Amino acid sequence: MVDTPPLVFTNSLGGALEPFRPRDPQAVTLYVCGPTVYDLAHLGNARPAVVFDVLARLLRRRFPHLVYARNITDIDDKITAAARARGLSIGEVTRTFTAAYQDDMARLGCLPPDLEPRVTENVGAIIDLVSRLVGRGHAYVAEGHVLFHVPSFPAYGRLSGRSLEEMIAGARVEVAPYKRHPADFVLWKPSTPDLPGWESPWGRGRPGWHIECSAMIEAHLGCTIDIHGGGADLIFPHHENEIAQGTAAHDGASYAGLWLHNGMVTVDGAKMAKSAGNMVTVRSALARWPGEAIRLVLLSAHYRQPVDWSEAAAERATRTLQRLHAALAAAGSAAAGAAPDPTVIGAVEAALADDLAFPRALAALAAAARRLRATADAKARAGIAAGIRAAGSLLGLLEQPEGWTRRLPDPAAATAADDARIAELVAARAAARAQRDWALADSIRTRLAEEGIRLEDREGETLWHHDLQPAN
């Protein structure tokens, strides 16, 4: 019997580790900010999809019903510009890149969300929400725009933990003479005849970015949700503004009980940016690497920390998955009908329940794989293998077995050869240490760490282990 650990997560609103207590355990609600569909998704777009896919899998294991919503922003000035540049209609651009995003995320092992609301299908709800904010004195009309008046919401700034003055100084705030306060932000803006627009009480126009999510949350999940997620880059101003809108529109009712934010993706240690020329689209990565390997890299660091993408990281992840698939294949078909070893899934679930500790979960999966290789009893092997598959499914891994046998034609021989090579390097390091050649010993350790091999020096011997996560 394996105890079920409680779920605890770091709430970005306050920064404390808190137990998760949904408002209704029979119907948990999760909303994650999705893509603006004007181009192919890059790895930074993929990380929240992967992170919150794991969270959704965990919540579905714990609760009878989860409603997971991830929106599609299909009206935005970037989309309009992309349509003009390509000589296409806005609808053609959004349909093309929505389908591409959905396909890319599926190839990364992400299950589709329960709801995928589109902004253009919720304009009526947006207009209604803006109208209520105006009626409650939290928003005002100026020169065809409707703006949220930030000073009307004294709690503004709690999520980002900065004062209003600091946020104004540190942000690119649009300067406009019609604003009552520099931090006021647009809820509705006028559209010229050449721009997309909808009729509203304030004239023909289109929604501002921040109001979209608040309106879709209210329309599809209710005025208060259990968890709101997204990338750390959305904390300010997007999520700060969402809280202000969503709370002010409902007379102070809580907007979201828990805020979770994932860290960014870097490329070879540098910030990923178009200006740096190092943007990596999911599609270009999939052209070179299996979707599971990309997913493993994105899960290799704690979700709140940055994760670094590199060719070496993708190669290590691919080799790791080759070993795992080979170990499962060697366990035979008997594992398919075996009862999963509860200690395997229990260890992985315990790590995820503790603030989505991905590295610990992957280490538990690696330990189970080592145990599988060391177990001779057929029944025990079948149970461990079934446990590894169940635990892998919780992480969204080991669910795409096709092709792995082609990548590793002789799994047993390849694993043995790899192990022999590693053992030789460990022996060479031991010899270097004996001769006090610390530089050589350190270089061997570094080389092994880059391959995902962890060394453990004990009295008289050195043990080595395959780690699932790439070395930091």
C-alpha positions as CSV (number, residue, x, y, z in Angstrom):
1,M,0.0,0.0,0.0
2,V,1.5,3.3,-1.1
3,D,0.3,6.4,0.6
4,T,-1.1,9.2,-1.6
5,P,0.8,12.4,-0.9
6,P,-1.1,15.7,-0.8
7,L,-0.8,18.1,-3.6
8,V,1.3,21.2,-2.8
9,F,2.3,23.9,-5.3
10,T,4.1,27.3,-5.2
11,N,1.5,30.0,-5.6
12,S,2.9,32.8,-7.7
13,L,0.5,35.1,-5.8
14,G,2.6,35.5,-2.6
15,G,5.3,32.9,-3.5
16,A,4.3,30.4,-0.7
17,L,4.1,26.6,-1.0
18,E,0.4,25.9,-0.5
19,P,-1.7,22.8,-0.3
20,F,-4.1,22.5,-3.2
21,R,-7.7,22.7,-2.1
22,P,-10.2,23.1,-5.1
23,R,-13.4,24.9,-4.5
24,D,-15.3,21.8,-5.7
25,P,-13.3,18.6,-5.6
26,Q,-15.9,17.1,-8.0
27,A,-15.2,19.7,-10.7
28,V,-11.7,21.1,-10.7
29,T,-11.0,24.0,-13.1
30,L,-7.7,24.9,-14.8
31,Y,-7.1,27.7,-17.3
32,V,-3.8,28.2,-19.2
33,C,-3.0,31.0,-21.6
34,G,-2.6,29.6,-25.1
35,P,-0.9,30.8,-28.3
36,T,-1.5,33.8,-30.5
37,V,-1.8,32.1,-33.8
38,Y,0.2,34.2,-36.3
39,D,3.2,31.9,-36.8
40,L,4.6,28.5,-36.0
41,A,5.0,27.7,-32.3
42,H,8.5,27.9,-30.9
43,L,9.9,25.9,-27.9
44,G,8.9,28.7,-25.5
45,N,5.3,28.2,-26.6
46,A,5.6,24.5,-26.1
47,R,6.9,24.5,-22.5
48,P,3.7,25.7,-20.9
49,A,1.7,23.2,-23.0
50,V,3.9,20.4,-21.8
51,V,4.1,21.5,-18.1
52,F,0.4,22.0,-17.8
53,D,-0.3,18.8,-19.7
54,V,1.5,16.9,-16.9
55,L,-0.4,18.9,-14.3
56,A,-3.7,18.0,-16.0
57,R,-2.7,14.3,-16.0
58,L,-1.9,14.5,-12.3
59,L,-5.2,16.3,-11.4
60,R,-7.2,13.7,-13.4
61,R,-5.6,11.0,-11.4
62,R,-6.6,12.7,-8.2
63,F,-10.1,14.1,-8.9
64,P,-13.2,12.7,-10.7
65,H,-13.6,15.6,-13.1
66,L,-11.2,18.3,-14.4
67,V,-12.1,21.0,-16.9
68,Y,-8.9,22.1,-18.6
69,A,-9.2,25.2,-20.8
70,R,-6.5,26.6,-23.0
71,N,-7.4,29.5,-25.2
72,I,-6.6,30.5,-28.8
73,T,-6.0,34.2,-29.4
74,D,-7.2,34.6,-33.0
75,I,-7.6,38.3,-33.2
76,D,-4.5,40.5,-32.6
77,D,-2.5,43.2,-34.3
78,K,0.3,40.7,-34.9
79,I,-2.1,38.4,-36.8
80,T,-3.4,41.3,-38.9
81,A,0.2,42.2,-39.8
82,A,1.1,38.5,-40.6
83,A,-2.0,38.3,-42.9
84,R,-1.0,41.4,-44.8
85,A,2.6,40.3,-45.1
86,R,1.5,36.9,-46.5
87,G,-1.3,38.2,-48.7
88,L,-3.8,36.1,-46.9
89,S,-7.0,36.7,-45.0
90,I,-6.9,36.8,-41.2
91,G,-9.1,33.6,-41.1
92,E,-6.6,31.8,-43.4
93,V,-3.7,32.7,-41.1
94,T,-5.4,31.8,-37.9
95,R,-6.8,28.5,-39.2
96,T,-3.4,27.5,-40.6
97,F,-1.4,28.2,-37.5
98,T,-4.0,26.9,-35.0
99,A,-3.9,23.6,-36.8
100,A,-0.1,23.7,-36.8
101,Y,0.0,24.4,-33.1
102,Q,-2.4,21.6,-32.3
103,D,-0.5,19.1,-34.4
104,D,2.9,20.2,-32.9
105,M,1.6,19.9,-29.3
106,A,0.1,16.4,-30.1
107,R,3.5,15.3,-31.4
108,L,5.0,16.4,-28.1
109,G,2.6,14.1,-26.4
110,C,0.2,16.8,-25.1
111,L,-3.4,15.7,-24.7
112,P,-5.9,18.1,-26.1
113,P,-7.5,20.4,-23.5
114,D,-11.2,19.9,-22.6
115,L,-12.0,23.4,-23.9
116,E,-10.1,25.6,-26.5
117,P,-12.1,28.8,-26.6
118,R,-11.3,31.3,-29.4
119,V,-11.4,35.0,-28.8
120,T,-13.4,35.7,-32.0
121,E,-16.1,33.3,-30.7
122,N,-16.3,35.2,-27.4
123,V,-16.5,38.9,-28.4
124,G,-20.0,39.1,-26.9
125,A,-18.8,38.0,-23.5
126,I,-15.9,40.5,-23.8
127,I,-18.2,43.4,-24.5
128,D,-20.5,42.4,-21.6
129,L,-17.5,42.2,-19.2
130,V,-16.2,45.6,-20.3
131,S,-19.7,47.1,-19.9
132,R,-19.9,45.9,-16.3
133,L,-16.4,47.3,-15.5
134,V,-17.5,50.7,-16.9
135,G,-20.7,50.5,-14.9
136,R,-18.9,49.7,-11.7
137,G,-16.5,52.7,-12.1
138,H,-13.4,50.6,-12.8
139,A,-13.2,51.6,-16.5
140,Y,-13.9,54.7,-18.6
141,V,-14.4,55.7,-22.2
142,A,-12.0,58.0,-23.9
143,E,-11.7,58.8,-27.6
144,G,-13.3,55.6,-28.7
145,H,-11.2,53.5,-26.3
146,V,-12.3,51.8,-23.0
147,L,-9.6,51.7,-20.4
148,F,-9.3,50.1,-17.0
149,H,-8.5,52.6,-14.3
150,V,-5.7,51.0,-12.3
151,P,-6.0,53.2,-9.2
152,S,-9.6,51.9,-8.8
153,F,-8.1,48.5,-7.8
154,P,-5.9,49.0,-4.8
155,A,-4.6,45.4,-4.9
156,Y,-2.9,46.0,-8.3
157,G,0.6,44.7,-8.2
158,R,0.2,41.8,-5.7
159,L,1.0,39.1,-8.2
160,S,4.2,40.7,-9.5
161,G,5.2,42.0,-6.1
162,R,6.0,45.4,-7.3
163,S,4.6,48.8,-6.5
164,L,2.7,50.7,-9.1
165,E,5.5,53.2,-9.6
166,E,8.0,50.4,-10.2
167,M,5.8,48.7,-12.7
168,I,5.3,51.9,-14.6
169,A,9.0,52.6,-14.6
170,G,9.9,49.1,-15.7
171,A,7.3,48.5,-18.3
172,R,6.7,49.8,-21.8
173,V,3.5,51.7,-21.0
174,E,1.7,53.3,-23.9
175,V,1.7,57.0,-23.5
176,A,-1.7,58.5,-24.5
177,P,-3.2,61.8,-23.7
178,Y,-6.6,60.3,-23.0
179,K,-5.3,58.1,-20.1
180,R,-6.3,59.2,-16.6
181,H,-3.3,57.4,-15.2
182,P,-0.1,56.1,-17.0
183,A,-0.8,52.5,-15.9
184,D,-4.4,52.4,-17.2
185,F,-4.7,49.7,-19.9
186,V,-7.0,49.2,-22.9
187,L,-10.0,47.0,-22.7
188,W,-11.5,47.9,-26.0
189,K,-10.0,49.9,-28.9
190,P,-11.5,51.4,-32.1
191,S,-11.0,49.8,-35.5
192,T,-10.5,51.7,-38.7
193,P,-12.3,50.3,-41.8
194,D,-9.3,48.2,-42.8
195,L,-9.0,46.5,-39.4
196,P,-11.2,43.7,-38.0
197,G,-13.9,45.0,-35.7
198,W,-17.2,44.4,-34.0
199,E,-20.0,46.8,-33.1
200,S,-20.1,47.8,-29.5
201,P,-21.6,50.5,-27.2
202,W,-18.4,52.5,-27.8
203,G,-18.4,52.1,-31.6
204,R,-16.8,49.6,-34.0
205,G,-13.7,48.1,-32.4
206,R,-11.8,45.1,-31.2
207,P,-10.8,43.8,-27.7
208,G,-7.6,44.6,-25.9
209,W,-5.4,41.6,-25.2
210,H,-5.8,41.3,-21.4
211,I,-9.6,41.4,-21.3
212,E,-9.9,38.3,-23.5
213,C,-8.8,35.7,-20.9
214,S,-10.9,37.2,-18.2
215,A,-14.0,37.1,-20.4
216,M,-13.4,33.5,-21.6
217,I,-12.7,32.3,-18.1
218,E,-16.0,33.7,-16.9
219,A,-17.9,32.4,-19.9
220,H,-16.6,28.9,-19.7
221,L,-15.4,28.2,-16.2
222,G,-17.1,30.7,-13.9
223,C,-16.0,33.8,-12.1
224,T,-13.5,31.9,-9.9
225,I,-11.3,29.1,-11.0
226,D,-9.0,26.8,-9.1
227,I,-5.7,27.2,-11.1
228,H,-4.5,29.7,-13.6
229,G,-1.3,28.9,-15.4
230,G,1.1,30.3,-18.0
231,G,4.6,31.4,-18.7
232,A,6.5,33.6,-16.2
233,D,6.7,36.3,-18.9
234,L,2.9,36.8,-18.5
235,I,3.0,37.7,-14.8
236,F,3.2,41.4,-15.7
237,P,1.3,42.9,-17.2
238,H,-1.1,40.2,-18.6
239,H,-1.9,38.3,-15.5
240,E,-1.7,41.3,-13.2
241,N,-4.3,42.9,-15.4
242,E,-6.4,39.8,-15.5
243,I,-6.7,39.8,-11.8
244,A,-7.7,43.4,-11.7
245,Q,-10.4,42.9,-14.3
246,G,-11.7,39.6,-13.1
247,T,-11.9,40.7,-9.4
248,A,-13.3,44.1,-10.0
249,A,-16.1,42.7,-12.2
250,H,-17.2,40.4,-9.5
251,D,-17.3,42.6,-6.4
252,G,-14.0,41.3,-5.0
253,A,-14.6,37.6,-5.5
254,S,-11.4,35.6,-5.9
255,Y,-10.4,35.3,-9.5
256,A,-8.1,32.3,-9.2
257,G,-7.2,30.3,-6.2
258,L,-3.7,29.3,-7.4
259,W,-1.3,30.8,-9.9
260,L,1.4,28.7,-11.5
261,H,4.1,30.0,-13.9
262,N,6.7,28.1,-15.8
263,G,10.2,29.3,-16.5
264,M,11.4,30.3,-19.9
265,V,13.3,28.3,-22.5
266,T,16.9,29.3,-23.4
267,V,18.9,28.1,-26.3
268,D,22.5,27.1,-25.7
269,G,22.4,29.2,-22.5
270,A,21.1,32.4,-24.2
271,K,17.7,34.0,-24.2
272,M,15.6,32.8,-27.2
273,A,14.7,35.8,-29.3
274,K,14.1,36.7,-33.0
275,S,16.6,39.5,-32.7
276,A,19.2,37.0,-31.6
277,G,18.4,34.7,-34.5
278,N,18.1,31.7,-32.2
279,M,14.4,31.0,-32.3
280,V,13.7,27.3,-32.5
281,T,10.3,26.3,-33.7
282,V,8.7,23.1,-32.5
283,R,8.4,22.0,-36.1
284,S,12.1,22.4,-36.9
285,A,13.0,20.5,-33.7
286,L,10.6,17.7,-34.7
287,A,12.4,17.5,-38.0
288,R,15.5,16.3,-36.2
289,W,14.3,14.8,-32.9
290,P,11.5,12.6,-31.7
291,G,8.6,14.4,-30.0
292,E,9.2,12.4,-26.8
293,A,12.9,13.6,-26.7
294,I,11.8,17.2,-27.0
295,R,9.3,16.7,-24.3
296,L,11.9,15.2,-22.0
297,V,14.2,18.2,-22.5
298,L,11.3,20.5,-21.6
299,L,10.7,18.5,-18.4
300,S,14.3,18.2,-17.4
301,A,14.3,21.2,-15.1
302,H,11.9,22.2,-12.4
303,Y,8.9,23.9,-14.0
304,R,9.5,27.2,-12.3
305,Q,13.1,27.3,-13.5
306,P,14.5,28.1,-17.0
307,V,15.3,25.1,-19.2
308,D,18.1,25.1,-21.7
309,W,17.6,23.6,-25.2
310,S,20.6,22.4,-27.1
311,E,21.5,19.7,-29.6
312,A,23.5,18.0,-26.9
313,A,20.4,18.0,-24.6
314,A,18.2,16.6,-27.3
315,E,20.7,13.9,-28.0
316,R,21.0,12.9,-24.4
317,A,17.2,12.8,-24.1
318,T,17.0,10.6,-27.2
319,R,19.6,8.1,-25.8
320,T,17.8,8.1,-22.4
321,L,14.5,7.2,-24.1
322,Q,16.2,4.6,-26.3
323,R,17.4,2.9,-23.1
324,L,14.0,3.1,-21.5
325,H,12.1,1.7,-24.5
326,A,14.8,-1.0,-24.9
327,A,14.3,-2.0,-21.2
328,L,10.6,-2.2,-21.7
329,A,10.9,-4.2,-24.9
330,A,13.2,-6.6,-23.2
331,A,10.6,-7.1,-20.4
332,G,8.4,-8.8,-23.0
333,S,4.7,-8.7,-23.8
334,A,3.8,-10.1,-20.4
335,A,4.2,-6.6,-18.9
336,A,1.2,-5.4,-21.0
337,G,-1.3,-7.3,-18.8
338,A,0.6,-7.2,-15.5
339,A,-0.5,-5.2,-12.5
340,P,1.8,-2.1,-12.2
341,D,4.2,-2.2,-9.4
342,P,2.7,0.5,-7.1
343,T,6.0,1.7,-5.8
344,V,7.0,2.9,-9.2
345,I,4.0,5.0,-10.0
346,G,3.9,6.0,-6.3
347,A,7.4,7.5,-6.4
348,V,6.8,9.5,-9.6
349,E,3.4,10.7,-8.3
350,A,4.9,11.8,-5.0
351,A,7.5,13.9,-6.8
352,L,4.9,15.5,-9.0
353,A,2.6,16.1,-6.0
354,D,5.4,18.1,-4.4
355,D,5.2,21.2,-6.6
356,L,5.7,19.3,-9.9
357,A,9.3,18.3,-9.1
358,F,10.0,17.1,-12.6
359,P,13.7,16.2,-12.0
360,R,12.8,14.0,-9.0
361,A,10.0,12.3,-11.0
362,L,12.5,11.5,-13.8
363,A,15.1,10.3,-11.3
364,A,12.4,7.9,-9.8
365,L,11.7,6.7,-13.3
366,A,15.4,6.1,-13.9
367,A,15.7,4.2,-10.6
368,A,12.8,2.0,-11.7
369,A,14.5,1.2,-15.0
370,R,17.7,0.2,-13.2
371,R,15.6,-2.0,-10.9
372,L,14.0,-3.6,-14.0
373,R,17.3,-4.4,-15.5
374,A,18.6,-5.9,-12.3
375,T,15.5,-8.1,-11.7
376,A,15.6,-11.7,-12.9
377,D,12.1,-12.9,-11.7
378,A,9.7,-12.7,-14.7
379,K,6.6,-11.8,-12.7
380,A,8.4,-9.0,-10.8
381,R,9.9,-7.7,-14.1
382,A,6.5,-7.6,-15.6
383,G,5.1,-5.6,-12.7
384,I,8.0,-3.1,-12.7
385,A,7.7,-2.7,-16.5
386,A,4.0,-2.0,-16.2
387,G,4.7,0.4,-13.4
388,I,7.2,2.2,-15.6
389,R,4.7,2.5,-18.4
390,A,2.0,3.9,-16.0
391,A,4.5,6.3,-14.4
392,G,5.7,7.4,-17.9
393,S,2.1,8.0,-18.9
394,L,1.7,10.4,-16.0
395,L,4.6,12.3,-17.4
396,G,3.4,12.0,-21.0
397,L,6.4,9.8,-21.8
398,L,6.8,6.2,-23.2
399,E,3.5,6.6,-25.0
400,Q,5.0,6.8,-28.5
401,P,6.9,3.5,-28.9
402,E,6.8,3.5,-32.7
403,G,10.2,4.0,-34.2
404,W,12.3,3.5,-31.2
405,T,13.2,-0.1,-32.1
406,R,14.4,1.3,-35.5
407,R,16.6,3.8,-33.7
408,L,18.1,1.0,-31.7
409,P,18.1,-2.1,-33.9
410,D,19.7,-4.3,-31.2
411,P,18.7,-2.8,-27.8
412,A,20.5,-5.3,-25.6
413,A,23.8,-5.1,-27.6
414,A,23.7,-1.3,-27.8
415,T,23.0,-1.0,-24.1
416,A,25.8,-3.4,-23.2
417,A,28.2,-1.6,-25.4
418,D,27.3,1.8,-24.0
419,D,27.6,0.5,-20.4
420,A,31.0,-1.0,-21.2
421,R,32.2,2.3,-22.7
422,I,31.0,4.2,-19.6
423,A,32.7,1.7,-17.3
424,E,36.0,2.3,-19.2
425,L,35.7,6.0,-18.6
426,V,34.9,5.5,-14.9
427,A,38.0,3.3,-14.6
428,A,40.1,5.9,-16.4
429,R,38.9,8.6,-14.0
430,A,39.7,6.3,-11.0
431,A,43.3,5.9,-12.4
432,A,43.6,9.7,-12.9
433,R,42.5,10.3,-9.3
434,A,45.0,7.7,-8.1
435,Q,47.8,9.6,-9.9
436,R,46.4,12.9,-8.5
437,D,45.6,14.1,-12.1
438,W,42.6,16.1,-10.9
439,A,42.2,18.0,-14.2
440,L,41.8,14.8,-16.2
441,A,39.5,13.3,-13.5
442,D,37.3,16.4,-13.6
443,S,37.1,16.4,-17.4
444,I,36.0,12.8,-17.4
445,R,33.3,13.5,-14.8
446,T,32.2,16.5,-16.9
447,R,32.0,14.5,-20.0
448,L,29.9,11.8,-18.3
449,A,27.6,14.4,-16.7
450,E,27.0,15.9,-20.2
451,E,25.8,12.4,-21.2
452,G,23.4,12.2,-18.3
453,I,25.7,9.9,-16.2
454,R,25.9,10.6,-12.5
455,L,28.9,9.4,-10.5
456,E,28.8,8.5,-6.8
457,D,32.2,8.2,-5.2
458,R,32.2,5.7,-2.3
459,E,35.1,4.4,-0.2
460,G,37.1,2.2,-2.6
461,E,34.7,2.4,-5.5
462,T,32.8,4.7,-7.9
463,L,29.2,3.9,-8.8
464,W,27.5,5.3,-11.8
465,H,23.9,5.8,-12.8
466,H,21.9,6.8,-15.9
467,D,19.9,9.9,-15.0
468,L,16.9,10.8,-17.1
469,Q,17.4,14.5,-16.8
470,P,20.3,16.3,-18.6
471,A,22.9,17.7,-16.3
472,N,22.4,21.4,-15.4
